[in-house]
């Protein structure tokens, strides 16, 4: 039995300890916003936060997660889509097919938590998610817009 805190809710989940977190989130918790992409932690479609750190959930067995750790999925980033990254994604029409975007948004939110005013080099180093549609220029612009909005809300 795994005890996981997902989006602020503690859940006891009966699952094999080696089950990847991704499948627990999707199948046991019913949180399908986190996507399966590659299964080897390369593409980033499965990115969630564990204690605020962007983590590829497809390669993270539930046995590696401690009971006190906080897991946040795209569904838990904000209840109403008001997170600055989500708003920037909408404002700049970032997605094309949209499949990778939940993981991209989670990676970008983690980046801004640690680096509120990221440079292009910071973005290149931290946003390693793969987008088959190639929306990287819009992703970069949205991260910078979100950073401006976060900065403005902290000053006001």
C-alpha positions as CSV (number, residue, x, y, z in Angstrom):
1,X,0.0,0.0,0.0
2,X,1.4,3.4,-1.0
3,X,0.4,6.5,0.8
4,X,0.8,9.5,-1.6
5,X,-0.2,13.1,-1.2
6,X,-1.4,14.2,-4.6
7,X,-2.6,17.7,-5.2
8,X,-3.0,18.2,-1.5
9,X,-5.0,15.0,-0.9
10,X,-3.5,12.0,0.9
11,X,-4.5,8.8,-0.7
12,X,-3.7,5.1,0.2
13,X,-3.3,3.3,-3.1
14,X,-2.9,-0.5,-3.3
15,X,-0.4,-0.9,-6.1
16,X,2.9,-2.8,-6.7
17,X,5.7,-0.7,-5.3
18,X,7.6,-0.8,-8.6
19,X,4.6,0.7,-10.6
20,X,5.6,4.0,-12.2
21,X,4.0,7.1,-10.6
22,X,2.6,8.0,-14.0
23,X,0.3,4.9,-14.1
24,X,-0.8,5.4,-10.5
25,X,-1.8,9.0,-11.3
26,X,-3.6,8.1,-14.4
27,X,-5.2,4.7,-13.5
28,X,-5.6,4.7,-9.7
29,X,-6.0,8.4,-9.0
30,X,-7.9,9.2,-12.2
31,X,-5.7,12.2,-13.0
32,X,-5.2,11.9,-16.8
33,X,-3.7,15.3,-17.5
34,X,-0.2,13.8,-17.0
35,X,0.6,12.0,-20.3
36,X,2.6,9.0,-21.4
37,X,5.2,9.9,-24.0
38,X,8.2,7.7,-24.1
39,X,8.4,5.6,-20.9
40,X,12.1,6.3,-20.4
41,X,12.0,9.9,-18.8
42,X,13.2,11.5,-22.0
43,X,10.3,13.4,-23.5
44,X,8.8,15.1,-20.4
45,X,5.1,14.6,-21.3
46,X,4.8,12.9,-17.8
47,X,6.3,15.8,-15.8
48,X,4.8,16.5,-12.4
49,X,6.2,18.2,-9.3
50,X,7.5,16.3,-6.3
51,X,8.1,18.8,-3.6
52,X,8.3,21.5,-6.2
53,X,10.9,19.8,-8.4
54,X,9.9,18.9,-12.0
55,X,10.0,15.1,-12.1
56,X,9.4,12.6,-15.0
57,X,6.8,10.4,-13.5
58,X,7.1,7.5,-16.1
59,X,10.4,6.4,-14.6
60,X,9.6,7.1,-10.9
61,X,8.4,4.0,-9.0
62,X,6.0,4.8,-6.2
63,X,8.4,3.0,-3.8
64,X,10.8,5.9,-4.3
65,X,8.3,8.5,-3.0
66,X,8.2,9.2,0.7
67,X,4.8,9.5,2.5
68,X,5.5,13.2,3.3
69,X,6.4,14.3,-0.2
70,X,3.9,16.5,-2.1
71,X,3.0,15.5,-5.7
72,X,1.4,18.1,-7.9
73,X,0.0,17.3,-11.3
74,X,-1.3,19.6,-14.0
75,X,-4.7,19.3,-12.4
76,X,-3.3,20.6,-9.1
77,X,-1.2,23.5,-10.5
78,X,-4.3,25.8,-10.1
79,X,-7.9,25.0,-9.7
80,X,-9.1,27.5,-12.3
81,X,-6.2,27.7,-14.8
82,X,-5.0,31.0,-13.3
83,X,-1.4,30.0,-12.7
84,X,0.8,32.6,-14.6
85,X,2.3,29.8,-16.8
86,X,-1.1,28.6,-17.8
87,X,-2.3,32.1,-18.6
88,X,0.8,32.8,-20.7
89,X,0.3,29.6,-22.6
90,X,-3.2,30.7,-23.4
91,X,-2.3,34.3,-24.2
92,X,0.4,33.2,-26.7
93,X,-1.5,30.2,-28.1
94,X,1.4,27.9,-27.4
95,X,0.1,24.4,-28.1
96,X,-0.5,22.9,-31.5
97,X,-1.6,19.3,-30.8
98,X,-1.3,19.9,-27.1
99,X,-0.1,16.4,-26.1
100,X,3.1,17.5,-24.5
101,X,1.8,20.7,-23.0
102,X,0.9,19.6,-19.5
103,X,4.5,18.4,-19.0
104,X,5.9,21.6,-20.6
105,X,3.7,23.7,-18.3
106,X,4.8,21.8,-15.2
107,X,8.5,22.1,-16.2
108,X,8.1,25.8,-16.8
109,X,6.3,26.3,-13.5
110,X,9.1,24.5,-11.6
111,X,11.7,26.6,-13.5
112,X,10.0,29.9,-12.5
113,X,9.7,28.7,-8.9
114,X,13.5,28.4,-8.7
115,X,14.5,31.1,-11.2
116,X,11.8,33.8,-11.3
117,X,13.5,35.7,-14.2
118,X,15.1,33.0,-16.4
119,X,17.5,33.8,-19.1
120,X,17.5,32.0,-22.5
121,X,20.3,29.8,-21.1
122,X,18.2,29.0,-18.0
123,X,15.3,28.0,-20.2
124,X,17.5,25.9,-22.5
125,X,19.0,24.1,-19.5
126,X,15.8,23.4,-17.6
127,X,13.1,22.9,-20.3
128,X,14.3,19.7,-21.9
129,X,10.8,18.5,-22.8
130,X,10.2,17.4,-26.4
131,X,7.5,18.9,-28.5
132,X,6.8,17.0,-31.7
133,X,5.1,20.1,-33.1
134,X,8.1,22.3,-32.5
135,X,6.4,25.1,-30.5
136,X,9.7,25.9,-28.7
137,X,9.7,29.6,-29.7
138,X,6.2,30.0,-28.2
139,X,7.2,28.0,-25.1
140,X,10.1,30.4,-24.5
141,X,8.0,33.5,-25.1
142,X,5.3,32.1,-22.7
143,X,7.9,31.4,-20.0
144,X,9.2,35.0,-20.3
145,X,5.6,36.4,-20.2
146,X,4.8,34.3,-17.2
147,X,8.0,35.6,-15.5
148,X,6.9,39.2,-16.2
149,X,3.4,38.4,-14.7
150,X,4.9,36.8,-11.7
151,X,7.2,39.7,-11.1
152,X,4.4,42.2,-11.5
153,X,2.1,40.4,-9.1
154,X,4.9,40.3,-6.5
155,X,5.5,44.0,-6.8
156,X,1.8,44.9,-6.5
